């Protein structure tokens, strides 16, 4: 099921929305984090007053699968911003929380666009392998431009990917961007030899003024930098560049590496 097909299957409720997660968007025991963010963002839209998203924060509490419900609440509304919370509920239990901040553009003398910092040094296509790759990967095209794959035993601190989303939509909306933004695995998983599991605990995305809509679904570049790692926890920064080369968002993640 493509992302567009999934979005068309989502049902609205008085509190937000309900959805059934397809097997093709799973990541181990849980739903791919990018799809959880897609659901949260979709639930936020009716309360956002049409303002562009500026920040999305996530705390992933427990595995999410099957029938889920998103309950959205407007926490604060001011002249320029809307702050909206979404809870992902399964069987009346909280499995994830998202906080989105939508903000009106403001005049400012501060205006700059950051260019990509990590340089490519290879071109390694990641094929989807049934039964081996995470299921969600069948919805993406991935080419590694710098760094080493999971389980390679290489101590990477920087990685670079070129990404495309397999979908029938003519161009991106916020949901497509979120589906791309959560792709990178913990960069620390390249350190052990052989596959070791990992998991995201918290995830925060800060959006630039680059529009989320209207881009092609291919030729996105994703830069990953390992900031720190100890005691089985890793901290990484992810920068997502639109096909026009402009930085669209910067994300930070606290992740667990079991190995």
C-alpha positions as CSV (number, residue, x, y, z in Angstrom):
1,X,0.0,0.0,0.0
2,X,1.5,3.3,-1.0
3,X,1.4,6.4,1.3
4,X,-1.4,8.0,-0.8
5,X,-3.5,4.8,-0.7
6,X,-3.0,4.7,3.1
7,X,-4.0,8.3,3.6
8,X,-7.1,7.7,1.6
9,X,-8.0,4.8,3.9
10,X,-7.8,6.9,7.1
11,X,-11.1,7.7,8.7
12,X,-11.8,11.0,10.5
13,X,-13.4,11.1,14.0
14,X,-14.6,13.8,16.3
15,X,-11.3,13.7,18.2
16,X,-8.9,13.1,15.2
17,X,-8.7,10.0,13.1
18,X,-8.6,6.2,13.0
19,X,-6.4,4.0,10.8
20,X,-5.3,0.4,10.3
21,X,-1.5,0.1,9.8
22,X,-0.7,-2.0,6.7
23,X,2.0,-4.7,7.0
24,X,4.0,-2.9,4.3
25,X,4.7,0.0,6.6
26,X,5.9,-2.0,9.6
27,X,9.4,-1.7,11.0
28,X,9.9,-4.8,13.1
29,X,7.3,-5.0,15.9
30,X,6.2,-1.4,15.4
31,X,4.9,0.9,12.7
32,X,7.6,2.9,10.9
33,X,8.1,6.1,12.8
34,X,7.7,8.2,9.7
35,X,4.2,6.8,9.2
36,X,3.3,7.5,12.9
37,X,4.4,11.1,12.2
38,X,2.3,11.1,9.1
39,X,-0.8,10.1,11.1
40,X,0.0,12.7,13.8
41,X,0.4,15.5,11.2
42,X,-2.8,14.6,9.4
43,X,-4.7,14.7,12.7
44,X,-3.2,18.2,13.4
45,X,-4.1,19.8,10.1
46,X,-7.7,20.7,10.9
47,X,-6.5,22.6,14.0
48,X,-3.5,24.4,12.4
49,X,-5.5,27.2,10.8
50,X,-3.5,26.5,7.6
51,X,-0.2,27.7,9.1
52,X,3.1,26.1,8.0
53,X,4.6,23.6,10.4
54,X,7.7,24.8,12.2
55,X,8.5,22.0,14.7
56,X,7.3,18.4,15.3
57,X,8.4,16.6,18.5
58,X,7.7,12.9,19.1
59,X,8.1,10.5,22.1
60,X,7.7,6.9,21.0
61,X,6.5,4.9,24.0
62,X,5.4,1.5,22.9
63,X,5.1,-0.5,19.6
64,X,2.3,0.6,17.3
65,X,0.5,-1.8,15.0
66,X,-3.0,-2.8,13.7
67,X,-5.9,-0.5,14.5
68,X,-4.8,2.9,16.0
69,X,-6.5,6.1,16.9
70,X,-5.1,9.7,16.9
71,X,-6.6,12.1,19.3
72,X,-5.7,15.8,18.6
73,X,-6.0,18.7,20.9
74,X,-5.2,22.4,20.4
75,X,-3.0,23.3,23.4
76,X,-2.5,27.0,22.6
77,X,-3.6,29.4,19.9
78,X,-2.1,32.9,19.5
79,X,-2.0,35.5,16.8
80,X,0.9,33.8,15.1
81,X,1.1,30.2,16.3
82,X,-0.9,27.1,17.0
83,X,0.5,24.4,19.3
84,X,-1.2,21.0,18.9
85,X,-0.8,17.7,20.7
86,X,-1.7,14.3,19.2
87,X,-1.8,11.0,21.2
88,X,-1.6,7.7,19.4
89,X,-3.9,5.3,21.2
90,X,-4.2,1.6,20.8
91,X,-6.6,-0.4,23.0
92,X,-7.1,2.8,25.1
93,X,-3.4,2.8,25.9
94,X,-1.0,5.6,25.0
95,X,1.7,4.4,22.6
96,X,3.2,7.7,21.3
97,X,2.8,11.5,21.7
98,X,3.4,14.2,19.1
99,X,3.6,18.0,19.6
100,X,3.4,20.2,16.6
101,X,4.0,23.9,16.4
102,X,2.6,25.8,13.4
103,X,3.7,29.4,12.9
104,X,2.9,32.4,10.6
105,X,5.9,33.8,8.6
106,X,7.5,36.9,10.2
107,X,9.6,39.7,8.7
108,X,13.3,39.4,9.7
109,X,16.7,40.6,8.6
110,X,18.1,37.1,9.4
111,X,17.8,35.0,6.2
112,X,20.2,32.3,5.1
113,X,20.1,28.9,3.4
114,X,22.5,26.1,4.6
115,X,24.2,24.0,2.0
116,X,24.9,20.3,2.5
117,X,28.0,19.6,4.6
118,X,28.8,15.9,4.0
119,X,30.3,15.0,0.6
120,X,29.4,11.9,-1.4
121,X,32.2,9.3,-1.9
122,X,30.2,6.3,-3.3
123,X,26.9,5.1,-4.8
124,X,25.5,2.0,-3.1
125,X,21.9,1.0,-3.8
126,X,20.0,-0.5,-0.9
127,X,17.6,-3.1,-2.4
128,X,14.5,-4.2,-0.6
129,X,14.9,-7.9,0.4
130,X,11.8,-9.7,1.5
131,X,12.1,-11.2,5.0
132,X,15.4,-9.4,5.6
133,X,14.8,-5.6,5.1
134,X,12.3,-3.8,7.3
135,X,8.9,-3.9,5.5
136,X,8.6,-0.1,5.2
137,X,11.7,-0.1,3.0
138,X,9.7,-1.4,0.0
139,X,8.1,2.1,-0.2
140,X,11.5,3.8,-0.7
141,X,14.4,3.9,-3.1
142,X,17.6,4.3,-1.2
143,X,21.1,5.0,-2.4
144,X,24.0,5.4,0.1
145,X,26.4,8.1,-1.0
146,X,28.7,8.1,2.1
147,X,29.2,5.7,4.9
148,X,28.6,2.0,5.5
149,X,25.5,-0.3,5.9
150,X,24.1,-1.6,9.1
151,X,26.2,-4.4,10.5
152,X,29.3,-3.6,8.5
153,X,31.6,-3.2,11.6
154,X,32.6,0.3,10.4
155,X,32.7,3.2,12.9
156,X,30.8,5.7,10.9
157,X,30.1,9.2,12.2
158,X,28.7,10.6,9.0
159,X,26.4,9.1,6.4
160,X,24.7,10.5,3.3
161,X,21.7,9.0,1.4
162,X,19.8,9.8,-1.8
163,X,16.1,9.0,-1.3
164,X,12.9,8.6,-3.3
165,X,9.4,7.8,-2.2
166,X,7.5,5.3,-4.3
167,X,4.1,6.9,-4.6
168,X,1.6,8.0,-7.2
169,X,1.3,11.6,-5.8
170,X,2.5,14.1,-8.4
171,X,4.5,16.1,-5.8
172,X,5.1,16.3,-2.1
173,X,2.9,17.4,0.8
174,X,3.9,17.4,4.4
175,X,3.0,13.7,4.8
176,X,5.5,12.7,2.0
177,X,8.3,14.7,3.6
178,X,7.7,13.0,7.0
179,X,7.7,9.6,5.4
180,X,11.2,10.4,4.0
181,X,12.6,12.1,7.1
182,X,12.6,9.1,9.4
183,X,14.4,6.7,7.0
184,X,17.9,6.8,8.4
185,X,18.6,3.9,10.9
186,X,20.8,4.6,14.0
187,X,24.2,5.5,12.5
188,X,25.6,3.5,15.4
189,X,24.3,0.3,13.9
190,X,27.1,0.4,11.4
191,X,29.6,-0.1,14.3
192,X,28.8,-3.8,15.3
193,X,29.6,-6.7,13.0
194,X,26.3,-8.3,12.1
195,X,22.8,-7.1,12.6
196,X,21.8,-5.6,16.0
197,X,18.4,-4.1,16.8
198,X,17.9,-0.5,17.5
199,X,15.0,1.8,18.4
200,X,14.1,5.5,18.5
201,X,13.1,7.0,21.9
202,X,12.6,10.6,21.0
203,X,12.5,12.5,17.7
204,X,12.4,16.2,17.0
205,X,12.1,17.9,13.6
206,X,12.7,21.6,13.0
207,X,11.5,22.9,9.6
208,X,13.0,25.7,7.6
209,X,11.0,28.1,5.5
210,X,11.5,25.9,2.5
211,X,8.0,24.8,1.4
212,X,7.1,21.2,2.2
213,X,4.8,21.0,-0.8
214,X,5.4,21.0,-4.5
215,X,8.7,19.0,-4.7
216,X,9.4,15.9,-6.7
217,X,9.3,12.6,-4.8
218,X,12.8,11.7,-5.9
219,X,16.3,13.2,-5.6
220,X,16.1,14.0,-1.8
221,X,19.3,13.9,0.1
222,X,19.6,12.9,3.8
223,X,22.7,13.7,5.8
224,X,23.2,11.9,9.1
225,X,25.8,12.9,11.8
226,X,26.5,11.0,15.0
227,X,26.8,13.6,17.8
228,X,27.4,11.3,20.8
229,X,27.1,7.7,21.9
230,X,27.5,5.9,25.3
231,X,25.8,3.4,27.5
232,X,23.8,2.0,24.5
233,X,22.2,5.3,23.6
234,X,23.1,7.3,20.5
235,X,22.4,10.9,19.5
236,X,22.2,11.8,15.9
237,X,21.3,14.8,13.7
238,X,19.5,14.3,10.4
239,X,19.4,17.0,7.7
240,X,16.9,16.5,4.8
241,X,17.5,18.4,1.6
242,X,14.8,19.0,-1.0
243,X,15.5,18.1,-4.7
244,X,16.4,21.8,-5.3
245,X,19.3,21.5,-2.8
246,X,17.7,23.6,0.0
247,X,17.7,22.4,3.6
248,X,14.0,21.6,4.4
249,X,14.4,20.2,7.9
250,X,16.8,19.3,10.7
251,X,16.0,16.5,13.0
252,X,17.6,15.1,16.2
253,X,17.0,11.6,17.6
254,X,17.9,9.8,20.8
255,X,18.1,6.1,19.9
256,X,18.9,2.8,21.6
257,X,21.4,0.4,20.1
258,X,21.2,-3.1,21.5
259,X,24.8,-4.2,20.9
